[in-house]
Amino acid sequence: MNYAKTPLKPFGIRLDVAPGTGIRELRRAHVLQLLFEHKLVVVRGLDPLGHEQLLAFAADDPARELLPWNFGPSQTTAPSRAEVGPHWDGAFYLEPRVLVYHCVAAPRGSSGGQTTFVDSESLWTDAPPSRRALWKKLELTLETNTNAPHSGRVTVPMVQHHPDKPVTIVRYAETTEGGPIPIHLEVAGLKNVPLESFREEMHELLASKKYLYEHDWRENDLVLADNFSLLHGRRAISEAGPRHLLRVQIR
């Protein structure tokens, strides 16, 4: 497969493929290796592909099965147009290792809808000793009471280890009242640190250009994201902006 490789900032890599390239020409093992190294891979310029082709690409490895949902292995991203704060997938069910997105219809112009990714590995690496010491004491409790699959209440340590490489990652999810799945966040272990001060500091860190990549979608973009190294969210979408993504999760 021929492609031009472009580093993304502050992390990730984009592969611009030659015209006429179909998804069957992608070597999934190679793309996953790039994902392991760069945390985010964008493949741009693919020929239009169908639902079954996406599933075939995602499932092309007996060692990594697709995460099952009660409605099947693929999901159309939520129709809500509200902003979605940083979070990770699978907190209430099974945590996938890889998120695979395919853009069927991209938002137009300045209508928003960018997917945001935050580098939690670098959040930890760059944190001063005092911040690391605090984070290691904290437990996050996430709760959602929607009818969405696998909702509920879960408590996890904020600081964890990546299951596939020797790095430390940070888990976090901002409290969101709107959006497709409202999430309420409780934090245990803060002691002398006010909760609102902690939330404000985390919001500033997650919004820092040092750790944040915003993906502007184009039709037929294929994006793979490491669900352990990265948090992800979404910018709000104006009423004028179409946005149709298919998502598959790989365990």
C-alpha positions as CSV (number, residue, x, y, z in Angstrom):
1,M,0.0,0.0,0.0
2,N,1.4,3.4,-1.0
3,Y,0.8,6.4,1.4
4,A,2.4,9.6,2.5
5,K,3.0,9.8,6.3
6,T,2.4,13.1,8.1
7,P,2.9,13.6,11.8
8,L,0.0,15.2,13.6
9,K,0.4,17.6,16.5
10,P,0.7,17.1,19.4
11,F,0.5,13.3,18.7
12,G,-0.8,10.9,16.1
13,I,0.0,10.2,12.4
14,R,-1.9,10.6,9.2
15,L,-1.6,8.3,6.2
16,D,-2.7,9.8,2.9
17,V,-3.3,6.9,0.6
18,A,-3.1,6.9,-3.2
19,P,-6.3,7.5,-5.2
20,G,-8.2,4.3,-5.7
21,T,-7.1,2.7,-2.5
22,G,-9.7,0.5,-0.9
23,I,-9.8,-0.6,2.8
24,R,-8.9,-4.2,1.8
25,E,-5.5,-2.9,0.8
26,L,-4.7,-1.7,4.3
27,R,-2.6,-4.2,6.3
28,R,-4.4,-4.1,9.7
29,A,-1.4,-5.4,11.6
30,H,0.8,-2.6,10.2
31,V,-1.8,0.0,11.0
32,L,-2.1,-1.3,14.6
33,Q,1.6,-1.2,15.0
34,L,1.5,2.5,14.0
35,L,-1.3,3.0,16.5
36,F,0.8,1.3,19.2
37,E,3.6,3.8,18.4
38,H,1.5,7.0,17.8
39,K,-1.7,6.5,19.8
40,L,-3.8,7.8,16.9
41,V,-3.9,6.9,13.2
42,V,-5.8,8.8,10.6
43,V,-6.2,7.2,7.1
44,R,-7.3,9.7,4.5
45,G,-8.2,9.3,0.9
46,L,-9.8,5.8,0.9
47,D,-12.4,4.8,-1.5
48,P,-16.0,4.8,-0.1
49,L,-16.6,1.7,1.9
50,G,-19.6,-0.1,3.3
51,H,-20.5,-1.3,6.7
52,E,-19.5,-4.9,6.0
53,Q,-16.1,-3.8,4.7
54,L,-15.5,-1.9,7.9
55,L,-16.4,-4.9,10.0
56,A,-14.1,-7.1,8.0
57,F,-11.2,-4.8,8.4
58,A,-11.7,-4.4,12.2
59,A,-12.2,-8.2,12.7
60,D,-9.2,-9.3,10.7
61,D,-7.2,-10.6,13.7
62,P,-8.3,-13.7,15.7
63,A,-6.3,-12.4,18.7
64,R,-8.5,-9.2,18.9
65,E,-12.2,-9.7,18.8
66,L,-14.8,-7.0,18.2
67,L,-16.6,-5.8,21.3
68,P,-20.2,-7.0,21.2
69,W,-23.1,-4.7,21.9
70,N,-26.7,-5.7,22.2
71,F,-27.4,-4.1,18.8
72,G,-24.3,-5.7,17.0
73,P,-20.6,-5.0,16.6
74,S,-20.9,-1.5,15.0
75,Q,-22.5,1.7,16.2
76,T,-23.6,4.9,14.6
77,T,-22.4,7.8,16.8
78,A,-25.0,9.4,18.9
79,P,-27.4,11.8,17.1
80,S,-27.2,14.5,19.9
81,R,-25.5,17.7,18.8
82,A,-24.4,18.8,22.2
83,E,-20.7,18.9,23.2
84,V,-19.3,15.8,24.8
85,G,-16.5,16.1,27.3
86,P,-13.4,14.0,27.5
87,H,-13.9,10.4,28.6
88,W,-13.0,6.8,27.8
89,D,-15.1,4.1,26.3
90,G,-16.2,1.0,28.2
91,A,-16.1,2.3,31.8
92,F,-19.5,0.8,32.5
93,Y,-19.0,-2.5,30.5
94,L,-15.8,-3.8,28.8
95,E,-13.0,-1.5,27.9
96,P,-12.0,-1.8,24.2
97,R,-8.4,-1.3,23.3
98,V,-9.0,0.3,19.9
99,L,-11.7,2.6,18.7
100,V,-12.3,2.5,14.9
101,Y,-14.3,5.3,13.3
102,H,-15.4,5.7,9.7
103,C,-16.8,9.0,8.4
104,V,-19.8,8.5,6.2
105,A,-20.8,12.2,6.1
106,A,-18.6,15.0,7.4
107,P,-19.8,18.3,9.0
108,R,-19.7,21.2,6.7
109,G,-17.5,24.3,7.1
110,S,-17.6,25.8,10.6
111,S,-20.5,23.6,11.9
112,G,-18.4,21.9,14.5
113,G,-18.5,18.2,15.3
114,Q,-14.7,17.7,15.6
115,T,-13.7,14.6,17.6
116,T,-11.3,15.6,20.4
117,F,-8.5,13.3,21.7
118,V,-6.4,14.0,24.8
119,D,-3.1,12.3,25.5
120,S,-3.3,10.9,29.0
121,E,0.1,9.3,28.8
122,S,1.7,12.8,28.5
123,L,-0.6,14.2,31.1
124,W,1.1,11.8,33.5
125,T,4.6,12.1,32.1
126,D,4.5,16.0,32.4
127,A,2.8,16.1,35.8
128,P,5.0,17.4,38.6
129,P,5.6,15.1,41.6
130,S,2.9,16.8,43.8
131,R,0.2,16.3,41.1
132,R,1.2,12.7,40.6
133,A,1.1,12.1,44.3
134,L,-2.4,13.5,44.5
135,W,-3.7,11.7,41.4
136,K,-2.4,8.3,42.7
137,K,-4.7,8.7,45.8
138,L,-7.8,9.5,43.8
139,E,-10.7,7.2,42.9
140,L,-13.3,8.3,40.3
141,T,-16.9,7.3,40.5
142,L,-18.9,7.7,37.3
143,E,-22.6,7.4,37.1
144,T,-25.2,7.6,34.3
145,N,-28.8,6.7,34.5
146,T,-29.8,6.6,30.9
147,N,-31.3,3.8,28.8
148,A,-28.0,3.5,26.9
149,P,-26.4,0.1,26.8
150,H,-24.1,-0.7,29.8
151,S,-24.8,2.4,31.9
152,G,-24.8,2.5,35.7
153,R,-22.2,3.3,38.3
154,V,-18.5,2.4,38.5
155,T,-15.5,3.3,40.6
156,V,-12.0,3.2,39.2
157,P,-8.5,4.5,40.2
158,M,-7.6,7.7,38.3
159,V,-4.0,6.4,37.7
160,Q,-3.7,3.1,35.8
161,H,-1.3,1.1,33.7
162,H,-1.7,0.5,30.0
163,P,-2.4,-3.2,29.3
164,D,-0.2,-3.4,26.3
165,K,2.9,-1.3,27.0
166,P,4.8,-0.2,30.1
167,V,3.3,3.3,30.5
168,T,1.1,5.0,33.0
169,I,-2.3,6.5,31.9
170,V,-4.8,8.8,33.5
171,R,-8.5,8.2,33.5
172,Y,-11.0,11.0,33.7
173,A,-14.4,12.0,32.6
174,E,-15.9,15.5,32.9
175,T,-19.4,15.8,34.4
176,T,-21.8,16.4,31.5
177,E,-25.5,17.2,31.9
178,G,-26.2,17.4,28.2
179,G,-25.1,15.2,25.3
180,P,-26.1,11.6,24.5
181,I,-25.0,10.1,27.8
182,P,-25.0,12.5,30.8
183,I,-22.3,11.6,33.3
184,H,-22.0,12.6,36.9
185,L,-18.4,12.4,38.3
186,E,-17.5,12.0,42.0
187,V,-13.9,12.2,43.2
188,A,-12.7,10.5,46.4
189,G,-9.4,11.2,48.1
190,L,-9.1,15.0,47.5
191,K,-9.0,15.8,51.2
192,N,-7.8,19.4,51.4
193,V,-8.3,20.1,47.7
194,P,-11.7,21.7,46.8
195,L,-13.6,19.6,44.3
196,E,-14.3,22.6,42.0
197,S,-10.7,23.7,42.0
198,F,-9.7,20.1,41.0
199,R,-12.3,20.1,38.2
200,E,-11.1,23.5,36.9
201,E,-7.5,22.4,36.9
202,M,-8.4,19.2,35.0
203,H,-10.5,21.1,32.5
204,E,-7.6,23.4,31.7
205,L,-5.2,20.5,31.4
206,L,-7.5,18.6,29.1
207,A,-8.1,21.7,26.9
208,S,-4.3,22.4,26.6
209,K,-3.0,22.3,23.0
210,K,0.0,20.4,24.5
211,Y,-2.3,17.4,25.0
212,L,-5.3,18.0,22.7
213,Y,-5.8,17.0,19.1
214,E,-9.0,18.0,17.3
215,H,-9.9,15.9,14.3
216,D,-11.8,17.8,11.5
217,W,-13.7,15.0,9.6
218,R,-13.6,14.4,5.9
219,E,-15.8,11.9,4.2
220,N,-14.3,8.4,4.2
221,D,-11.7,9.2,6.9
222,L,-10.8,6.1,8.8
223,V,-9.5,6.9,12.4
224,L,-8.1,4.4,14.9
225,A,-7.6,5.6,18.5
226,D,-6.0,3.9,21.5
227,N,-8.7,3.9,24.1
228,F,-6.2,3.5,27.0
229,S,-3.7,6.1,26.0
230,L,-6.3,8.7,25.0
231,L,-9.4,10.3,26.3
232,H,-11.9,11.5,23.6
233,G,-14.9,13.8,23.3
234,R,-16.7,15.9,20.7
235,R,-17.3,19.5,19.9
236,A,-20.9,20.7,19.6
237,I,-22.6,20.5,16.2
238,S,-24.7,23.2,14.7
239,E,-28.1,22.4,13.3
240,A,-26.7,23.0,9.8
241,G,-24.0,20.4,10.2
242,P,-24.4,16.8,9.0
243,R,-22.2,14.2,10.9
244,H,-22.5,10.5,10.4
245,L,-19.8,8.3,11.8
246,L,-19.7,4.5,12.2
247,R,-17.7,3.2,15.2
248,V,-16.4,-0.3,15.9
249,Q,-14.6,-1.2,19.1
250,I,-11.8,-3.8,19.2
251,R,-11.0,-5.6,22.5
